Amino acid sequence: MGSKIPAFLLSVILAQPLVVEAQVALPGIRLPGGGLQNLPLSTDRTLSGLSNDLDPQRLENLRLLQVRDLIRTHRREIEADPNGAPILRGEVVAFSPADAALERARAAGFNVARARVLDGLDARLVVLQAPRGMATRRALERLRGLDPDGAYDFNHLYTDSGVVGRADGESPGAEVAGHVDAAGSVDAGVKVGLVDSGVDITHAVFRDIVIHQHGCSGTPVPAAHGTAVASLMIGRSPQFHGAAPGSELYSADVYCGLPTGGAVDAVADALAWLVQERVPVINVSLVGPPNLMLENVVRMVIAHGHVIVAAVGNDGPAAPPLYPASYPDVVGVTAVDAHQRALLEACRGKQVRFSAPGADMSAASPAQSYVVVRGTSFASPIVAGLLAEALMQPDRAAAQRAVSDLAAHAIDLGAPGPDPIYGFGLVGSDLRPQLALASARSH
């Protein structure tokens, strides 16, 4: 096939809210030997209408096009790191740098672009802007040279891990559930966290549910991905319910409707807020490359007794691990279809702890509608909701017991015992919202 395209690129799916709403008619694309830069420019970058033709190869092509377009369209703000992952141009993130280290950085021409105090973690992230004319890669090398004992990395951008699209009808072979009685909700006091794009809290499935919002200077921007993920976790209505219907939601918007959204410093700030609010289970349906800042923050969050549940990504079975799902002790989740088969595009490996429904189903969408969804993004909130019902407060030992208990009740799929395709097995098999909802509006 020619030059190898970085695996993380296959995980990037139309991160901007405007992309998920229109029509697409994408013919089969053979990836050119010249790599990403040679892909055609005239492809419609949208997903509605794909509900009946969700071919994994086509979805990968769309993600490649979106990454290329994201960098090309916003080249003043975004560039690729040496491995091809998107980063904010000219920015380097420092983890709890010493004052003396910051002084050396300033003396070398760096400016502090912004600083985020991670109150819940007793740490801080400082985003340093490179001197004019200095390449971002060189800026990172320079700061590491000035402070060999410090922790510095690119300000990577993390993207969603699933497809949101309107339905023209049912997917072949999909089972459509009947009426859902949503009268029963989880016990009072159940809290669950979400790090994603903004949630349309006016949707009927969130009626009378307590939702706390964070980010975007107090004005989160509702988007399709965050709304869908939240609904699968805590939504409830006469026709729809999530895994933990009616739970109190703590939702952090790390995108704010911006193409530069999903940066490491915003994700870290969101995680710290959830720790400060003592939210025991946190869902992250975002994927990207390894990053030292994110690794440090994830490790601290878990050490505080919280559970992080994350989508493993949709780069295909041969792809390298994606993060944060692949960090130690994170609960990585893959997706299965209506026939309990792992999605062909889902990542595999030891990071897979559980499988859950992630295709042939609907989820809530802005404008009081429902949409067809597909991807590990939408399996992860189901696992998070199930764990939230078993963990009322952050507690390291209790968190481990909750994960072990869920594993004990999982349906073993694939090879006997834990495996790299399904993990411990399938959970939440009965929590697949009826596909027919995507043809109707909410009430």
Residue pairs with C-beta under 8 A, 6 or more apart in sequence:
1 31
1 33
2 31
2 32
2 33
2 34
2 35
3 33
3 34
3 35
5 31
5 35
5 36
5 64
5 84
6 83
6 84
6 85
7 315
7 316
7 319
7 320
7 322
8 83
8 84
8 85
8 287
8 288
8 289
8 315
8 320
8 322
9 36
9 63
9 64
9 67
9 84
9 85
10 60
10 63
10 64
10 314
10 315
10 316
10 319
10 345
11 63
11 159
11 161
11 287
11 288
11 313
11 314
11 315
11 319
11 322
12 63
12 64
12 66
12 67
12 70
12 86
12 159
13 59
13 62
13 63
13 66
13 159
13 160
13 161
13 162
13 163
13 314
13 375
14 20
14 45
14 46
14 47
14 62
14 63
14 66
14 160
14 163
15 66
15 70
15 157
15 159
15 160
15 255
15 259
15 261
15 262
16 70
16 257
16 259
17 197
17 221
17 223
17 224
17 255
17 257
19 45
19 46
19 47
19 66
20 46
20 47
20 48
20 164
20 165
20 223
20 224
20 225
21 46
21 48
21 224
22 44
22 46
22 48
23 44
23 46
23 48
23 49
24 44
24 45
24 46
24 47
24 48
24 49
24 50
24 62
25 44
25 49
26 43
26 44
26 58
26 61
26 62
28 57
28 58
29 39
29 40
29 43
29 58
29 61
31 39
31 61
31 64
32 38
32 39
36 64
36 67
36 68
36 84
37 68
39 61
39 64
39 65
39 68
43 62
43 65
45 62
45 65
45 66
45 69
47 62
47 163
47 164
47 165
48 165
48 166
49 165
49 166
49 168
50 58
50 59
50 163
50 165
51 165
51 166
51 167
51 168
51 169
51 171
51 372
51 438
52 167
52 168
52 169
52 171
52 172
54 163
54 171
54 359
54 374
56 314
56 316
56 343
56 344
56 345
59 163
59 314
59 345
59 374
60 314
60 315
60 316
60 345
63 314
67 86
70 78
70 86
70 259
71 78
71 79
71 80
71 86
73 259
74 259
74 260
75 89
76 89
77 88
77 89
77 259
77 260
78 86
78 87
78 88
78 89
78 157
78 259
78 260
79 86
79 87
79 89
79 136
80 86
80 87
81 87
81 136
81 137
81 154
81 156
81 289
82 137
83 289
85 154
85 156
85 157
85 288
85 289
86 156
86 157
87 136
87 154
87 155
87 156
87 157
88 154
88 155
88 157
88 260
88 263
89 136
90 129
90 130
90 134
90 136
90 139
91 113
91 127
91 128
91 129
91 130
91 136
91 154
91 155
92 110
92 127
92 128
92 130
92 136
92 139
92 140
92 143
92 152
92 153
92 154
92 155
93 125
93 126
93 127
93 128
93 152
93 153
93 154
93 155
93 264
93 265
93 293
94 101
94 102
94 105
94 125
94 126
94 127
94 128
94 143
94 147
94 150
94 151
94 152
95 123
95 125
95 150
95 151
95 152
95 292
95 293
95 296
96 123
96 124
96 125
96 151
97 105
97 126
97 147
97 150
98 147
98 150
101 146
101 147
101 150
102 112
102 126
104 146
104 147
105 128
105 143
105 146
105 147
106 112
108 131
108 142
108 146
109 130
109 131
109 134
110 128
110 129
110 130
110 131
110 139
110 143
111 128
111 129
112 126
112 127
112 128
112 129
113 127
113 128
113 129
114 126
114 127
114 265
115 124
115 125
115 126
115 127
116 124
116 125
116 126
116 127
116 265
116 268
116 269
116 272
117 124
118 124
118 125
118 268
118 269
118 271
118 272
118 297
119 272
119 273
119 276
120 272
120 273
120 274
120 275
120 276
120 277
120 304
121 271
121 272
121 275
121 297
121 300
121 301
121 304
123 272
123 296
123 297
123 300
125 264
125 265
125 268
125 269
125 293
127 155
127 265
128 139
128 143
130 136
130 138
130 139
131 139
134 142
136 154
140 152
140 153
140 154
143 150
143 152
144 150
144 152
151 292
151 293
151 296
152 292
153 264
153 291
153 292
153 293
154 264
154 291
155 263
155 264
155 265
156 263
156 264
156 288
156 289
156 291
156 294
157 260
157 261
157 262
157 263
157 288
158 254
158 262
158 263
158 264
158 267
158 286
158 287
158 288
158 294
159 262
159 286
159 287
159 288
160 196
160 197
160 225
160 285
160 286
160 287
160 377
161 285
161 286
161 287
161 311
161 312
161 313
161 314
161 322
161 375
161 376
161 377
161 380
162 225
162 228
162 285
162 311
162 314
162 358
162 373
162 374
162 375
162 376
162 377
162 378
163 373
163 374
163 375
164 224
164 225
164 228
164 363
164 365
164 371
164 372
164 373
165 371
165 372
165 373
165 374
166 371
166 372
166 438
167 362
167 371
167 372
167 435
167 438
167 439
169 439
170 176
170 435
170 436
171 338
171 359
171 360
171 372
171 435
173 338
173 339
173 360
174 338
174 360
174 361
174 435
175 338
175 360
175 432
176 434
176 435
176 436
177 432
177 433
177 434
178 434
179 238
179 239
180 237
180 238
180 239
180 240
180 241
180 433
180 434
181 238
182 236
182 237
182 238
182 239
182 240
182 241
182 245
184 245
185 236
185 245
185 246
185 247
186 244
186 245
186 246
186 247
186 388
186 389
187 389
189 248
189 392
190 244
190 247
190 248
190 388
190 389
190 392
191 247
191 248
191 249
191 250
191 277
191 278
191 279
191 280
191 281
191 388
191 392
192 233
192 234
192 244
192 247
192 248
192 249
192 250
192 279
192 280
192 281
192 282
192 283
192 384
192 385
192 388
193 249
193 250
193 251
193 252
193 274
193 277
193 279
193 281
193 282
193 283
194 226
194 229
194 230
194 233
194 249
194 250
194 251
194 252
194 282
194 283
194 381
195 252
195 254
195 267
195 270
195 271
195 274
195 282
195 283
195 284
195 286
196 225
196 226
196 229
196 230
196 251
196 252
196 253
196 254
196 255
196 283
196 284
196 285
196 286
197 221
197 223
197 224
197 225
197 226
197 253
197 254
197 255
197 257
197 261
198 213
198 215
198 216
198 220
198 221
198 222
198 223
198 226
198 227
198 251
198 253
198 255
198 256
198 257
199 206
199 211
199 213
199 220
199 222
199 226
199 227
199 230
199 249
199 251
199 253
200 206
200 222
200 227
200 364
200 365
200 366
200 367
201 211
201 213
201 222
202 368
203 227
203 231
203 235
203 364
203 365
203 366
203 368
203 442
204 237
204 364
204 368
204 442
204 443
205 231
205 235
205 236
205 237
205 240
205 242
205 364
205 442
206 230
206 231
206 234
206 235
206 249
206 364
207 237
208 246
209 234
209 235
209 236
209 246
209 247
209 248
209 249
210 248
210 249
211 248
211 249
211 250
211 251
212 248
212 249
212 250
212 251
212 277
213 220
213 251
213 252
213 253
214 220
214 250
214 251
214 252
214 253
214 270
214 273
215 252
215 253
215 254
215 256
215 266
215 269
215 270
216 253
216 256
216 257
219 256
220 251
220 253
220 256
221 253
221 255
221 256
221 257
222 366
223 253
223 255
223 257
223 366
224 365
224 366
224 371
225 285
225 377
226 251
226 253
226 255
227 363
227 364
227 365
227 366
228 363
228 364
228 365
228 371
228 373
228 377
228 378
229 283
229 285
229 363
229 377
229 378
229 380
229 381
230 242
230 249
230 251
230 364
230 381
231 240
231 242
231 363
231 364
231 433
232 242
232 243
232 363
232 373
232 378
232 381
232 382
232 385
232 431
232 433
233 242
233 243
233 244
233 247
233 249
233 283
233 381
233 382
233 384
233 385
233 388
234 242
234 243
234 244
234 245
234 246
234 247
234 248
234 249
234 385
235 241
235 242
235 245
235 364
236 242
236 245
236 246
237 442
237 443
238 443
239 434
239 437
240 362
240 364
240 370
240 433
240 434
240 437
240 442
241 431
241 433
242 381
242 382
242 385
242 431
243 381
243 382
243 383
243 384
243 385
243 386
243 388
243 389
243 428
243 431
244 385
244 386
244 388
244 389
247 385
247 388
247 389
250 273
250 274
250 277
250 279
252 269
252 270
252 273
252 274
254 261
254 262
254 263
254 266
254 267
254 269
254 270
254 286
255 261
255 262
262 286
262 288
264 291
264 293
264 294
265 293
267 284
267 286
267 294
267 297
268 293
268 294
268 297
271 282
271 297
271 298
271 301
271 308
272 297
272 301
274 282
274 301
274 306
275 300
275 301
275 304
275 306
275 394
278 393
278 394
279 306
279 394
280 305
280 306
280 307
280 388
280 391
280 392
280 393
280 394
280 395
280 399
281 306
281 307
281 309
281 384
281 387
281 388
281 391
282 301
282 306
282 307
282 308
282 309
282 384
283 309
283 310
283 380
283 381
283 384
284 308
284 309
284 310
284 311
284 324
284 325
284 380
285 310
285 311
285 376
285 377
285 378
285 380
285 381
286 310
286 311
286 324
287 310
287 311
287 312
287 313
287 322
287 323
287 325
288 322
288 323
289 322
289 323
290 323
290 326
291 323
294 323
294 324
294 327
295 323
295 327
298 308
298 324
298 327
298 330
299 327
299 328
301 308
302 308
302 329
302 330
302 396
303 396
304 394
304 396
305 393
305 394
305 395
305 396
305 398
305 399
306 394
306 399
307 331
307 384
307 387
307 391
307 399
307 402
307 403
308 324
308 329
308 330
308 331
309 330
309 331
309 333
309 380
309 381
309 383
309 384
309 387
310 324
310 325
310 330
310 331
310 332
310 333
310 380
311 325
311 332
311 333
311 335
311 375
311 376
311 377
311 379
311 380
312 321
312 322
312 325
312 326
312 332
312 333
312 334
312 346
312 347
312 348
312 349
312 351
312 352
312 376
313 319
313 322
313 325
313 346
313 347
313 376
314 343
314 345
314 346
314 347
314 375
314 376
315 322
315 345
315 347
316 344
316 345
316 346
316 347
317 344
317 346
317 347
317 348
317 421
319 347
321 347
321 349
321 351
322 347
324 330
325 332
325 333
325 351
326 332
326 349
326 351
330 351
331 353
331 354
331 383
331 387
331 403
332 351
332 352
332 353
332 354
332 423
333 352
333 353
333 354
333 355
333 356
333 376
333 379
333 380
333 382
333 383
333 423
334 342
334 343
334 346
334 347
334 348
334 352
334 354
334 355
334 356
334 358
334 376
334 379
334 421
334 422
334 423
335 342
335 343
335 346
335 355
335 356
335 357
335 358
335 359
335 374
335 375
335 376
335 378
335 379
336 342
336 343
336 355
336 356
336 357
336 358
336 359
336 379
336 413
336 422
336 426
337 343
337 358
337 359
337 360
338 357
338 359
338 360
338 361
338 432
340 411
340 413
340 426
340 429
342 348
342 355
342 413
342 414
342 421
342 422
343 358
343 359
343 374
343 375
343 376
345 375
346 358
346 376
347 376
348 420
348 421
349 420
350 420
352 420
352 421
352 422
352 423
353 403
353 407
353 423
353 424
354 383
354 406
354 407
354 410
354 422
354 423
354 424
354 425
354 426
354 427
355 379
355 413
355 421
355 422
355 423
355 425
355 426
355 427
356 379
356 380
356 382
356 383
356 426
356 427
356 428
356 429
356 431
357 378
357 379
357 382
357 428
357 429
357 431
357 432
358 373
358 374
358 375
358 376
358 377
358 378
358 379
359 373
359 374
359 375
359 378
360 374
360 432
360 435
361 372
361 373
361 378
361 432
361 433
361 434
361 435
362 370
362 371
362 372
362 373
362 433
362 434
362 435
362 436
362 437
362 438
363 370
363 371
363 373
363 378
363 433
364 370
364 371
364 442
365 371
368 441
368 442
369 441
369 442
370 433
370 437
370 438
370 440
370 441
370 442
371 438
372 435
372 438
382 427
382 428
382 431
383 406
383 427
383 428
385 428
385 431
386 406
386 427
386 428
387 402
387 403
387 406
390 402
390 405
390 406
391 398
391 399
391 402
406 424
406 427
407 424
407 425
409 427
410 423
410 424
410 425
410 426
410 427
411 425
411 426
411 427
411 429
412 422
412 424
412 425
413 421
413 422
413 425
413 426
414 421
414 422
415 421
418 424
